[in-house]
Amino acid sequence: MCPLKDAARDAPNELAILSKDFSLTFAELHHLANSQNPSLLIAQLFASWRRNSFIFPTNPRLPITTPITNAPPNSLLLYTSGSTASPKIAVLSLDNLLANAMAAIGPLDLKPGDQWRLTLPLYHVGGIGIIIRCILARATIVLDDSPDITHLSYVPTHLYRATPVYKHLRCLLLGGAPISSYPKHLPVYTTYGLTEMGSMVALNGNILPNREVQLASDGEILVRGPCLFQGYLGSDPPQDWFPTGDLGHFENGKLEIIGRKDWMFISGGENIQPEEIEQELLALPEIIEAAVLPIDDPEFGKRPVAVIKAANSFDLKWLQDQLSKRLPKYKIPIALLFIDEMPHKDNFKLNRFILSQYINSQLDREMSGQKKTAYL
């Protein structure tokens, strides 16, 4: 099955791709994918599947690695976003991607003729998801901008930078990081997903069709279904339930995400989930972006430190006073660091690895158990 071939047959003259420099109908994109060496990456995706080959979109800013020759055919290779410094390579079949996208089109209200702006890169599963959904729904993939945008995929960083203004916007898909508030006039759909499931798992807390979710005894989210990937390159495929590394719980039948299992740390015998503190920080109008990370402490083992991109100036005591109304004492950061721009990965997620390295190198020498405010 080739969804692009079907789209070219059913809607040959409808716009598949729109940009400021060119446009392609579904028939034209189909013919481009059939050409010997298609120049457009979107066409290369479908060309590789038609040739029973594989494709590995990577960030052009990454160093060149050894060519991959042992990948299974008819697959897409993607680096996982990775909560550590060493992401893995996930193997996704076309069937995995189709199973994910087909079940999401209806809940996302994506229809023929709609326009989805491609805001995420194609070396990220979110960008691939936009492509597959639009092809299946006979909607238009917009590469630059258009006044008729109906769908957007954002992470909170996008919203921090600019609020979208489109009079036809019906769906702002928002995920990838915690966010406590957003302009209420926006048609926000919150999403939870992962590379290993081919993109989306839940929408507004509701588990989408073709996916199953259950919780392990420690609250880790386990997933399975036809959109589950084929495994990491060079490793065996997953057996039954796949552990996501994310923690969550069900509230009134809806999945709520607590945070990453490997980001939790223990302070004085108490578990601390950084995302819980970050949610409270982001609820303060003075704060644009926030990250909480642990710092070694001789008495408590670990203590929380807040790194803030601020809209207005404040000091550590003010911040502690605000948080003391909402959090127990052991969750209140003992140090405050200001930063002009948060380091992000190429998928716009916060790069906690870089932040952790910097914080530990700077504060280990300075703190010695004292409460200080530092500036980055």
N, C-alpha and C positions, 0 to 999 in steps of 0.2 A: 504494500500500500504506500503510495506517495501522495501526501495531502496536497502538494503543489500541483501535481498532475490533475488531481480531481478538481481543484479550484480553477485551473486553466480550462478544463472542459465545461464546468458549470457556470463560470463567470469570467469568460476570457477577456472582456473589455473593461472590467472593473479594476480600479487602482489597487495594486498590491503594495507598491512603494512610492512614497512622495518625499521629495527633498527640494531644496531651493535650486538645485542644479539640474535635476532630471526627475523623471517619473517612469514607472514601469507598470503595465497591466499584468494581471495574472498570466496571461498567455505569453507576454514578453519575458517575464521572469522564468516561466517554464522553459522557454526556448534557450534562455541564457544558461540555465542549469544543465541543459543538454549539450552546450557547446564544449569544445575541447578543453578550454582553460578559462572558466568564468572568472572575471576579475572581482566581482562583488562577493563578499564573504557570505551574505545570505544565500546567494545562488550556489556557492561552494558547499554549503551545508547539504543541500538537496542533491547536488552532483555526487558527493561522496557516498550518500546512501544509495543512490541509483546504481553506482558502480560497485556496490557491496564492499565499500572501503570504510575507512574511519577518518575523522577529522579532529584536530586538537587545536582549537583557538586559544592563543595565549596572549598575554599582555606584551606588546612590543617593547616595553621598557624593561622587561625581565631579561637577564642574561641568556644567551643561547645555550641550550642544553643538548645532550646527546640525542640524536634522532630516535624516535620510538618505532620499533619494527614488530613488536610482539603483541599489538593490540588486536582484539577480536574484530571481525568485519561488521559492517553495518552499525557501527557505534560512534558515539560522541565522547571524547575525552575532555574532562574539565578538572582543573585544580579546585579542590574544596576551599572554602573560605578560611578554614583552619583557625582554631583558637590558640594554636602554638605557632612557632616560627617555621614549621615545616609542613606545609599543606600536602595532602595526598592527591593522587590522580584518580578521579571517579570515572567509571565506565558506564555509560548510559546507552541503551539501545534506542532505536527510533520508536519501538513499541512502548518503552518506558515513558518517553516524552509525549507520545500521543495519548497514552492513558491518563497522564497528568492533565494535559491541556483540554481534552474533550470534556472531562468532568467539571472543568472550571468555567467554561464559556457561558453556560446558563447563569450560574450565580453571579458572574461578573457583568451580566447584561451586555455582552459583546455581540453585535449584530453586523450583518453585511453593510458596508459603507461607513461604519464607524472608523475613527482614526485614533490609533494608539501611538503616542510618541515614544520612540526608542530612547529612553533615558538611561538605561543600564547597558554596560558593554557586553559583547557577545562572547567574551571569555568568562562570563558569569551566568549561572543558570537562570537568573532573573531575566537577562536579556534574551536568552534562548527561548524562555517561556513566552515572552511577548511575540516572538516570531511565529512559533508553532500555533499559538492561540489565534493570531490574526489570520494565518493561512487557513486554518480550519473554519473560522467564522466568516471568511471572505471580507475581513476588515482590512484597513489600510495601515501599513507600517510607516510612520512619519519619522524621517531621519533628522530633520532640523526643527521646524516649527510650522504651525498652521493655525489659523483662527478657529478651525473646526475640530480641534482636538476633543475627543470624548473620553479617552482613557489615559491615565498616567501611572507609572510605577515610580514610587519615591521611597527613599529612606529618610529618617529624620533630618539628616544633614542637608538634604535638598530643601526642606521646609525652613531650616535655619537661615538658608541663604536667600530664599525668595518664596513668596506665596504665589502659587499659580493663579493666573487670571484667564480663564477660558469660559466663554458664555455657554458653550455646549458640553462642558465637562460633566460627566455622569458618574465617573469612578476614579477615585484617587487611591490606588493600591499602596498601602503604607506598611512597611515591615523592615526587618533587618536589625532593629535596635529599639530599646525602650523609648517611649514618648508619653508624656503625661498629659499634654494638651495640644490642641491645634485649633485653628479658626473653625468655628462651628458651622460656617456656611459651606465648607468644603464637603463634598460627597466621599468621605473617607471610608475605605474598607480596610480594616486591619488584617494582616495576614501572617501566618507562621508557615515556614517551609524550610527546605534544606536541599543542597545539591543532590544528596543521595536518594531523594525521592522525586527528582526531576522538577523541582520547584515547590509549588504550594501544597500544603497539607490541610490547613484550616483557614477559614475565612470568617472574620468576626467571631472567632471562637468555635464555629461549627465545622466539624470534620467533613471534608468534601467527599463525594462519592469516589469509589475505587481506591480508598485509603482506609486502613484500620489503625487505630491508636489505642494503646493501653499503657498503664503506668506500672513501673516496677515498684518493689517494696520501698525503695528509697525516693520515689517520686520521679525517677528518670522516665522520659517519654520514649516508648517503644513504638515503632511503626512497621507496617508491611502493606503489600498490595501490588498490583500489576505495574505501578510506576516505580517500584523499588529498584535501585540500580543493580548492575551485574557484579558489583564488587569493586575493590580498588585494583588498579593495574598491578599485575603480578601476584595478586592474592586470590583466595577462593571466594566464590560468590556468597552473599549472606544466607544464613539458614533461618528461615521463618522470621522471627521478630528481629528488627535492627535497632540497637540502642543508639539514640541520637546524641547523647551527651547533654541534652537539655532537661531541665527540671520543670515540672508543671503540676497542675491539679485541675480537676473538673469542678466548676462552680455553676450550679443550675444547668448542668448538661453541657456547658461550654468549656473548652480548653483554655486555661490561663497559664501563661508562661511565667515561671519564677526567675529563671536565669540559667546560665551555664553551670553544669555540674563541676567542671574543672576550674571555675573561677571562685567557687566558694572557699572560704578560709575560716580557721578557728581562732578565736581571740578569747583567752581566759576560759576555755572550755565551751564557748558558745559559737554556734555556726553563724557565719555572716555571709549573706548573699549580696554581692556588690550592687546588683541591679535594683534591689529593694531600696537602698539608700539613694541611688541615682534617680529613681522615680521621685523621691521626696525633694531632692535637689532641683530637679527640673520643674517641679511645681512652683518654685519661687520665681517670680517675674524678673528678678535680678540676674538669673542664670540662663545662658543660652545653651551651653553644652556642659555635661558633667561626666566625670569618670571617678570611680572609687577603686582603689587598689590597696593591697596590704603592704605594710612595712614591718620588718623584723623588730621585735620588742623583747628585751630580756625578761620581763616579768609576765607578759601576756602571751608571748609567742608571736602573735601578729596583731597589728592595730590598723584601722582604716585611715587612709589619707585621701582627701578630695582634691581632684584636679579640675579647675573650673575655667570655662570661657564665659566671661561675665559681661552683662549689659551695663551694669552700674557697679561702682566700687563698694566694697564692704570688707570687714575683717573677720578673722577666725571666730572671735567671740560672738559677733552678730550671727554668724552662720550656725554656731553651736546652740545659741539661744533659740533660733528658728526650728532647728531639727529636734531639740529637746521636747517640743510640743507634740512630736509625732513618732519619735523613735526612742527605744531604751538607750541608756547611757553608753553601753558597750558598742552600739552601732554608730555613734556620733564620731565623725573624723577628728583626729587629734592634730592634724596639720592641714593647711590649706595652701594650694599652689595655683597661681593664675597662669594662664597660657593664652597666647593670641590666637593660635589655631591648633586644634586637636589633630594629632596624626591619625590618618585613616588609611585603610587598605584600599586596593583598587576597586573593591566592591562597595566602598563608602562606609564600611563598618569600622568602628573604632579599633585602632591598632594597640591593644593592651600590652602586647609584648614590648614594643618600643617605649611606651609610657612606663612600664614596670622597670625596665632597665635604667631609664633616666632617673626615676624617683629614687630607686634604691641606691644608685651611685651618688646622688646629691644629698639625700636626707640621712643615710646611714652615718655620715660623718657629723651631721649638724644637730640631729635631734637629741640623742642621748636621753630619751624619755621626756624631754621638754616640749611644750606646745609652741609651735612657731608658724608664722606665715611666710612662705617662700614665693618667689616670683620666677617664672620661666621666661 
